[in-house]
Amino acid sequence: MGARTALFSAMNADLITTLSNELHQALVTRTPVPPLSSRGLALDVSAAYRIQQGFVAHRLAAGDRVTGKKIGVTSAAVQQMLDVHQPDFGILLQSMHCAAGQPIPAASLIQPRAEGEIAFYLRRDLRGPGVTRDDVLDATEAVGACFEIVDSRIRDWRIRIEDTVADNASCGVYVLGDERVSPHAVDLAACAMTLHKNGECVATGMGSAALGHPADAVAWLANTLGNYGIPLLAGETILSGSLAALVPVQAGDRLSMHITGIGGCAAVFS
């Protein structure tokens, strides 16, 4: 317990609560706030994770529930776009899930951007540290195509790694495709993604964009969260990271994407 306690000891608990509440208000009012990292605080990734916990706790207290986890900022294209050069992690909630074909109200978000990803559906727990790619593949019942619509409560997406971690890895909503395949039935690193917006191809990518291999990205998540005593659980959905640059979206936009060997997904904004 001593090592884990040290991870959580960098910032005053009252300040953690204040910043968590501020992000929650930004979510509720759809009003972004200045970057936390620009305020001269003792903010590191461990403190940012504590803020994330408080931010998510507001939604759980209101009756929401955890449905999975996500890895963010995995591809070079996204890292360059956001000027954040390491992955981050966040918690998926039931309220974030939009069924395929269900219109997503753009007005419910602040500054949404779409990512095409591979979702992992777990049949067994994964508890880091020490989780490997093979462990991830063996613990996964199926994979499928998905959209994550990221959204930042930080003004103008001016984020550093501490900001996006505190902001629950910029989670917005996610849409899961209907098709699912065994993770052993396809070369996840070599599969190709095409993403169309309003009928025009706006992004392409490969599975290898997610930290070299999507299962490696999930292993990174399991091992990183393992440092905080948090497992990936059977039945959870794990989003393994964007395969291309982020695509801005607004009301009226229609998105479709396809990943070779895995299937497709669609999202529409009202």
TAZIDA-V203864 format. One record per pair of residues at least 24 apart in sequence whose C-alpha atoms are under 6 Angstrom apart, sorted by sequence separation. I is the first residue (numbers start at 1). J is the second residue. D is the distance in Angstrom with one decimal. If there is no record, write none. Layout:
i=I j=J d=D
i=I j=J d=D
This chain:
i=68 j=92 d=4.9
i=119 j=143 d=5.5
i=149 j=173 d=5.2
i=189 j=213 d=4.8
i=67 j=92 d=5.5
i=119 j=144 d=5.2
i=149 j=174 d=5.8
i=66 j=92 d=5.8
i=67 j=93 d=5.2
i=118 j=144 d=5.7
i=148 j=174 d=4.3
i=214 j=240 d=5.7
i=66 j=93 d=4.5
i=67 j=94 d=5.8
i=118 j=145 d=4.9
i=147 j=174 d=5.6
i=65 j=93 d=5.5
i=118 j=146 d=5.9
i=147 j=175 d=5.1
i=65 j=94 d=5.6
i=117 j=146 d=5.3
i=146 j=175 d=5.6
i=146 j=176 d=4.5
i=20 j=51 d=5.1
i=24 j=55 d=5.8
i=116 j=147 d=4.9
i=146 j=177 d=5.4
i=210 j=241 d=5.6
i=115 j=147 d=5.6
i=145 j=177 d=5.3
i=115 j=148 d=5.2
i=20 j=54 d=5.2
i=114 j=148 d=5.9
i=209 j=243 d=5.2
i=16 j=51 d=5.4
i=20 j=55 d=4.7
i=114 j=149 d=4.4
i=11 j=47 d=5.9
i=113 j=149 d=5.5
i=144 j=180 d=4.7
i=10 j=47 d=6.0
i=113 j=150 d=5.4
i=143 j=180 d=5.5
i=206 j=243 d=5.9
i=112 j=150 d=5.6
i=142 j=180 d=5.7
i=143 j=181 d=5.5
i=205 j=243 d=5.1
i=7 j=46 d=5.8
i=112 j=151 d=4.6
i=142 j=181 d=5.2
i=205 j=244 d=5.1
i=111 j=151 d=5.5
i=142 j=182 d=4.6
i=143 j=183 d=5.8
i=142 j=183 d=5.7
i=198 j=254 d=5.1
i=197 j=254 d=5.7
i=197 j=255 d=4.6
i=196 j=255 d=5.6
i=196 j=256 d=5.2
i=195 j=256 d=5.9
i=195 j=257 d=4.2
i=194 j=257 d=5.5
i=194 j=258 d=5.5
i=193 j=258 d=5.5
i=193 j=259 d=4.3
i=192 j=259 d=5.4
i=192 j=260 d=5.5
i=191 j=260 d=5.3
i=100 j=175 d=5.9
i=84 j=160 d=5.8
i=97 j=173 d=5.7
i=99 j=175 d=6.0
i=84 j=161 d=5.9
i=96 j=173 d=4.3
i=97 j=174 d=5.1
i=98 j=175 d=5.2
i=90 j=168 d=4.7
i=90 j=169 d=4.8
i=136 j=215 d=6.0
i=30 j=110 d=5.5
i=89 j=169 d=5.5
i=133 j=215 d=5.3
i=133 j=216 d=5.2
i=179 j=263 d=5.6
i=133 j=219 d=6.0
i=132 j=219 d=5.6
i=177 j=264 d=5.9
i=131 j=219 d=5.5
i=177 j=265 d=4.4
i=128 j=222 d=5.1
i=129 j=223 d=4.3
i=128 j=223 d=4.0
i=129 j=226 d=5.5
i=128 j=226 d=4.2
i=127 j=226 d=5.9
i=127 j=231 d=4.7
i=126 j=231 d=5.9
i=126 j=232 d=5.0
i=125 j=232 d=5.6
i=125 j=233 d=4.3
i=125 j=234 d=4.8
i=124 j=234 d=4.3
i=123 j=234 d=4.6
i=122 j=234 d=5.0
i=123 j=235 d=5.8
i=122 j=235 d=5.3
i=48 j=162 d=5.5
i=52 j=166 d=4.4
i=122 j=236 d=5.7
i=51 j=166 d=5.2
i=52 j=167 d=6.0
i=52 j=168 d=5.3
i=121 j=237 d=4.8
i=45 j=162 d=5.2
i=48 j=165 d=5.7
i=49 j=166 d=5.6
i=120 j=237 d=5.7
i=44 j=162 d=6.0
i=48 j=166 d=4.4
i=120 j=238 d=5.0
i=144 j=262 d=5.8
i=145 j=263 d=5.9
i=35 j=154 d=5.6
i=119 j=238 d=5.6
i=145 j=264 d=5.5
i=146 j=265 d=5.8
i=34 j=154 d=5.8
i=119 j=239 d=4.6
i=145 j=265 d=5.9
i=32 j=153 d=4.6
i=33 j=154 d=5.1
i=34 j=155 d=5.5
i=32 j=154 d=5.1
i=33 j=155 d=5.3
i=118 j=240 d=5.9
i=32 j=155 d=4.8
i=117 j=241 d=5.6
i=117 j=242 d=4.9
i=116 j=242 d=5.5
i=117 j=243 d=5.9
i=26 j=153 d=6.0
i=36 j=163 d=5.9
i=115 j=242 d=5.2
i=115 j=246 d=5.5
i=114 j=246 d=5.6
i=113 j=246 d=5.7
i=114 j=247 d=4.9
i=75 j=209 d=4.9
i=113 j=247 d=5.1
i=75 j=210 d=5.4
i=113 j=248 d=4.2
i=74 j=210 d=5.0
i=113 j=249 d=5.6
i=74 j=211 d=5.6
i=112 j=249 d=6.0
i=106 j=250 d=5.9
i=106 j=251 d=5.2
i=106 j=269 d=5.8
i=105 j=269 d=5.8
i=106 j=270 d=6.0
i=103 j=268 d=5.2
i=104 j=269 d=4.7
i=105 j=270 d=4.9
i=103 j=269 d=5.3
i=104 j=270 d=5.8
i=74 j=241 d=5.5
i=78 j=245 d=5.1
i=103 j=270 d=5.7
i=68 j=236 d=4.5
i=70 j=238 d=5.5
i=77 j=245 d=5.0
i=67 j=236 d=5.5
i=68 j=237 d=4.6
i=69 j=238 d=5.0
i=70 j=239 d=4.6
i=71 j=240 d=5.4
i=72 j=241 d=5.2
i=68 j=238 d=5.5
i=71 j=241 d=5.3
